[in-house]
Each structure stands twice: as structure tokens, then as C-alpha cells.
Amino acid sequence: MAELIISGPAGRIEARYVPAPGENPPIALILHPHPKAGGTMQDPVTITLFEMFVAHGFSTMRFNFRGVGRSQGTFDAGVAELSDAAYVLDHLESLNEAPSQCWVAGSSFGAYICLQLLMRRPEIDGFVAVAPPANHYDLSFLAPCPASGIIISGDKDVVAPPADIDRSLTKVRVQKGEIIDRATVTGANHFFQGKLDEMEKTAATYLKRRMKAFDKAQKEAAEAKAIKDAAKLPAPPKQS
């Protein structure tokens, strides 16, 4: 795993990066919880998401928002943190020419920034938002949500109660063909203490389903192109 220092809008940004083998691997950016509540890229949920994407063949990056760890700058209540995420995504894309997929994921405050970034970056294909604090941030800005993803929460979460997430989602629209899946981890609190494995399994099951569908679509498109190209070939000359 590489330790990186990225040039960001407020100075240096501290990051961790694991490149994937192979040609044109998918990429994933992972965002950590609220800096003022002790959130860093070393947060257990953040690391679990990071390691999950690495295990599934993604070139994966996580980083500290401004003012956290060795990242410069000061907390800006989400506005500048969204700018940080956009800069780091640019850097991740610069390290991976023509990635096959682009995903974002985050926990708590990071999930909120993840969804904000999704609305601004059309290249994002999917997301995993864990315990977004819908009681503090209105999710109606997803209007319409441009990509499919999953929102995961714990049924014992009192910081970001699942009922608030569900209520907020009733005001969310999605683009045609896109779906927001919803999953709840039984017995899990906001930090998924003792339930990280269940959270990871839920996220991984969704990710594998999405990637399987993507691979199938890619194969079908390649087969259709081959048939179309074959139809354009000139007919063999007639035997005299």
C-alpha cells in the first residue's frame, strides 16, 4: 500500500492507495466520517470498505479530509470537504487511465459527501453509503440520483437512525434504470462495533452482483459488435 501526499485546494492531502493488477481495473474512492467527531481514514468502517474494494480488484484510495492527520486546511462543514473529494478523485483517475468502473463509498459524514460527489461526477457508476446522517443532512439533493448504489445502516443506530434515512429516501428521485438499494444490519450501531463483518458482507454481496451484471453487459456488447462487424465483411468470391 502506497502512502501518498496529493496537492489539494487547501494544501497537501494525506492518502493511502492500493493499485489493482490488470488492464483498466475499476477504481474506488473511500471517504471517512466526520472530522469533528474523530473521523479519519483509519476509521474501522472506512478501512473495511477500503479493503473490500481492494479484495474485489479495484484500484482503491482513501484519504484524510482537510485538517485531519497530515492533511492541511481547516474543517468547512462539508463544502470544502466535497472539493477535497473531487480533487482526490481526479488524482485517482490520473493514476488509472480508462478505468472500467468508478465507485465511491463512505461512512456517516463520508457517506453524505459520497452522495454529494455522485451528483457532480457523471463518471461515477455506483456507490456504497454507510449510515448517512439523514437526520442532519437532507438527502433530497439526489434529484434525480444519477447512479445505482446501496445505503446500509444498523438497526441500533441512534446517531443516524434508519427511520430518518428511510423517511429522507421517500423524497429522493432516481434516473430511469437506476435503483437505490437499502439494507439494514441487525444489532449494529452507528459505528458497527462487533458488526463490521456483517456490514462488509452486505456491501460485498451488492458489489459482486453489480459487477457480475456489468461483466455480462460488457460481454453481450462485445458479442453484438463482433456480429455487426462480421456482417460488414465482403462476401467471399464465388468459385468458378
ZAMARGU-4260 file (C-alpha; in steps of 0.2 Angstrom, whole numbers, plus 5000, padded with zeros to 4 digits):
<rodrens>
0) 5000/5000/5000 | 5007/5017/4995 | 5007/5032/5006 | 5003/5047/4995 | 5003/5066/4998
5) 4991/5074/4985 | 4991/5093/4981 | 4973/5099/4985 | 4964/5115/4986 | 4970/5119/5004
10) 4987/5111/5003 | 4993/5094/5005 | 4981/5079/5007 | 4986/5063/5015 | 4981/5047/5006
15) 4983/5028/5005 | 4982/5019/4989 | 4982/5001/4983 | 4983/4999/4964 | 4975/4984/4956
20) 4983/4972/4944 | 4977/4970/4926 | 4972/4982/4912 | 4959/4996/4915 | 4954/4990/4933
25) 4939/4998/4941 | 4943/5012/4954 | 4935/5016/4971 | 4937/5031/4982 | 4933/5029/5001
30) 4928/5044/5012 | 4929/5044/5031 | 4917/5050/5045 | 4915/5067/5052 | 4932/5075/5056
35) 4925/5084/5072 | 4919/5068/5079 | 4936/5060/5077 | 4934/5053/5059 | 4949/5049/5050
40) 4954/5037/5036 | 4959/5025/5049 | 4941/5023/5055 | 4937/5004/5056 | 4922/5006/5044
45) 4932/5016/5031 | 4946/5003/5032 | 4933/4989/5030 | 4926/4997/5014 | 4944/5000/5008
50) 4949/4983/5010 | 4933/4976/5002 | 4936/4985/4986 | 4954/4980/4986 | 4949/4962/4988
55) 4937/4964/4973 | 4950/4970/4961 | 4948/4989/4962 | 4962/5002/4962 | 4957/5009/4979
60) 4961/5026/4988 | 4956/5033/5005 | 4962/5050/5012 | 4960/5062/5026 | 4949/5077/5024
65) 4957/5094/5026 | 4963/5097/5044 | 4964/5078/5048 | 4981/5069/5051 | 4994/5077/5039
70) 4981/5085/5028 | 4982/5104/5028 | 4967/5116/5030 | 4953/5118/5042 | 4936/5110/5043
75) 4922/5118/5032 | 4906/5109/5037 | 4906/5099/5021 | 4908/5112/5007 | 4927/5112/5006
80) 4927/5093/5010 | 4917/5090/4994 | 4931/5099/4985 | 4944/5088/4993 | 4935/5073/4987
85) 4934/5079/4970 | 4952/5083/4969 | 4957/5066/4976 | 4945/5058/4963 | 4954/5067/4949
90) 4971/5061/4956 | 4964/5043/4957 | 4958/5044/4939 | 4975/5051/4934 | 4983/5035/4940
95) 4971/5024/4931 | 4969/5028/4913 | 4951/5022/4907 | 4945/5013/4922 | 4932/5000/4918
100) 4921/5007/4933 | 4921/5021/4945 | 4914/5019/4963 | 4913/5030/4978 | 4909/5024/4996
105) 4909/5032/5013 | 4903/5031/5031 | 4892/5043/5041 | 4898/5061/5036 | 4909/5052/5022
110) 4893/5044/5015 | 4885/5061/5014 | 4900/5068/5004 | 4900/5052/4994 | 4882/5056/4988
115) 4886/5074/4985 | 4901/5069/4974 | 4889/5057/4965 | 4878/5071/4959 | 4893/5081/4952
120) 4903/5067/4943 | 4894/5058/4929 | 4908/5045/4928 | 4903/5038/4944 | 4895/5021/4941
125) 4890/5015/4959 | 4891/5019/4977 | 4890/5012/4995 | 4884/5024/5008 | 4885/5018/5026
130) 4875/5026/5039 | 4872/5043/5031 | 4866/5055/5044 | 4850/5059/5036 | 4844/5067/5052
135) 4857/5081/5050 | 4858/5082/5031 | 4843/5082/5019 | 4846/5069/5005 | 4833/5077/4994
140) 4848/5084/4984 | 4848/5067/4975 | 4836/5074/4962 | 4837/5063/4952 | 4851/5051/4959
145) 4861/5048/4943 | 4868/5030/4948 | 4863/5015/4957 | 4870/5011/4974 | 4866/5004/4991
150) 4863/5013/5008 | 4867/5002/5023 | 4863/5006/5041 | 4862/4997/5058 | 4845/4995/5066
155) 4853/5001/5083 | 4860/5017/5076 | 4855/5031/5087 | 4867/5044/5079 | 4859/5042/5061
160) 4843/5032/5065 | 4837/5021/5050 | 4820/5028/5051 | 4827/5045/5046 | 4836/5038/5031
165) 4820/5029/5025 | 4810/5045/5028 | 4823/5055/5018 | 4823/5042/5004 | 4804/5045/5001
170) 4809/5062/4994 | 4823/5056/4983 | 4821/5053/4964 | 4832/5042/4953 | 4836/5042/4935
175) 4827/5029/4924 | 4835/5012/4926 | 4844/5017/4942 | 4840/5009/4959 | 4845/5014/4977
180) 4845/4998/4987 | 4843/4998/5005 | 4850/4986/5018 | 4850/4985/5037 | 4862/4976/5048
185) 4854/4968/5063 | 4861/4973/5080 | 4873/4986/5073 | 4876/5004/5080 | 4882/5019/5070
190) 4900/5013/5071 | 4896/4994/5068 | 4905/4989/5083 | 4906/4970/5083 | 4896/4970/5066
195) 4909/4975/5054 | 4910/4958/5046 | 4891/4959/5043 | 4892/4976/5036 | 4906/4971/5024
200) 4896/4955/5019 | 4881/4966/5014 | 4892/4978/5004 | 4902/4964/4996 | 4886/4955/4991
205) 4879/4970/4982 | 4896/4974/4974 | 4898/4957/4967 | 4880/4957/4960 | 4883/4974/4952
210) 4900/4969/4944 | 4893/4952/4938 | 4879/4962/4929 | 4892/4974/4922 | 4903/4960/4916
215) 4888/4952/4907 | 4883/4968/4899 | 4901/4970/4893 | 4902/4953/4886 | 4885/4955/4877
220) 4890/4971/4869 | 4907/4963/4863 | 4897/4949/4855 | 4885/4961/4847 | 4899/4971/4840
225) 4908/4956/4833 | 4892/4950/4824 | 4889/4968/4817 | 4907/4968/4811 | 4906/4951/4803
230) 4890/4957/4794 | 4900/4971/4786 | 4914/4959/4779 | 4913/4957/4760 | 4906/4940/4754
235) 4919/4928/4748 | 4921/4927/4729 | 4911/4914/4720 | 4920/4898/4714 | 4921/4897/4695
</rodrens>
